[in-house]
Amino acid sequence: MITRSDLPVVAVDTFPSFYQGPFVCNDTSEAGRLAAQHLADAGCSKPILFNAAASMTKFSAFQRLLRGFKNRLRTLGIGLDEASVVSAGLTIEGGIEGFTSLAASGREFDGVFCVNDL
């Protein structure tokens, strides 16, 4: 629809994988790598990722962040399985629910990377 409109467009922060136009975004892959490295440097071997809500994880920014985080952990010899990625949303309430669910699961972890400061 956008390409048919002949309007100039610049995507910001997130865009579908097939998008070929101009964009401006943070290097979320590098952010994920840096977070993984920081946790590893702090001695973490069982990290958890508090991700966006499940409905938002298809956004390219969250996909790149997760990919960068997983890839760096892998190179450091640290695994991150699906159960280590918690859909916590981008709200305080979502974070509380995510952490409550994680704590109730009995899963052991020694570091947390959150995609949002709330």
C-alpha positions in Angstrom: 0.0 0.0 0.0 2.8 2.4 0.8 4.7 1.8 -2.4 1.5 2.4 -4.4 0.9 5.7 -2.7 4.1 7.3 -4.1 4.7 9.0 -0.8 8.2 9.3 0.6 8.6 6.9 3.6 11.3 6.2 6.2 10.7 3.3 8.5 11.7 3.9 12.2 13.0 1.2 14.6 11.1 -1.8 13.2 10.0 -3.0 9.8 9.2 -6.2 8.0 12.0 -8.4 6.7 10.9 -7.7 3.1 11.1 -3.9 3.5 13.7 -2.5 1.0 13.3 1.3 1.7 15.2 3.7 3.8 15.1 3.2 7.6 16.5 4.6 10.8 17.0 2.2 13.8 19.1 1.3 16.7 21.6 -1.5 16.2 19.5 -3.9 18.4 21.6 -6.9 17.3 24.7 -5.2 18.8 22.6 -4.3 21.9 21.8 -8.0 22.4 25.4 -9.0 21.9 26.6 -6.3 24.5 23.9 -7.5 27.0 25.0 -11.1 26.6 28.7 -10.2 27.0 28.0 -8.1 30.1 26.0 -10.9 31.8 28.8 -13.4 30.9 31.5 -11.0 32.3 29.4 -10.8 35.5 29.6 -14.6 35.8 26.2 -15.5 34.6 25.8 -18.9 33.0 22.0 -19.3 33.2 20.6 -16.0 31.9 16.9 -15.2 31.3 15.5 -12.8 28.7 12.4 -10.8 29.6 11.1 -10.1 26.1 8.2 -8.1 24.8 4.7 -9.5 24.8 4.3 -12.5 22.5 2.2 -10.4 20.1 5.2 -8.1 19.6 8.1 -10.5 19.3 7.6 -10.6 15.5 8.7 -7.0 15.3 12.1 -6.8 13.7 13.7 -4.9 16.5 12.9 -7.6 19.0 14.0 -10.3 16.6 17.3 -8.7 16.0 17.8 -8.1 19.8 17.1 -11.8 20.6 19.3 -13.0 17.7 22.2 -10.9 18.8 21.8 -12.0 22.4 21.5 -15.7 21.5 24.4 -15.6 19.1 26.8 -14.0 21.5 25.8 -16.4 24.3 26.4 -19.3 21.9 29.9 -18.1 21.1 30.6 -17.9 24.8 29.4 -21.5 25.3 26.2 -20.4 27.1 22.8 -21.8 26.0 19.5 -20.0 25.9 16.5 -22.3 25.3 12.9 -21.2 24.6 12.0 -21.5 28.3 14.7 -18.9 29.1 12.8 -16.3 27.1 9.9 -14.9 29.1 7.1 -12.9 27.3 6.9 -10.0 29.9 5.6 -7.2 27.8 6.6 -3.6 28.0 4.8 -2.5 31.2 5.5 -2.7 34.9 2.6 -5.1 35.3 3.9 -7.3 32.5 7.3 -7.5 34.2 5.7 -8.4 37.5 3.7 -11.1 35.9 6.7 -12.4 33.9 8.9 -12.5 37.0 6.1 -14.1 39.1 5.6 -16.8 36.5 9.4 -17.4 36.3 9.8 -17.6 40.1 6.8 -20.1 40.3 8.4 -22.3 37.7 11.4 -23.1 39.9 13.7 -22.4 36.9 17.2 -21.5 38.0 18.8 -18.4 36.6 21.6 -16.1 37.6 21.1 -13.0 35.3 18.2 -11.2 33.6 18.2 -9.2 30.4 15.1 -7.1 29.9 14.1 -5.6 26.6 12.5 -2.7 28.4 13.4 -0.8 31.6 9.8 -1.0 32.9 
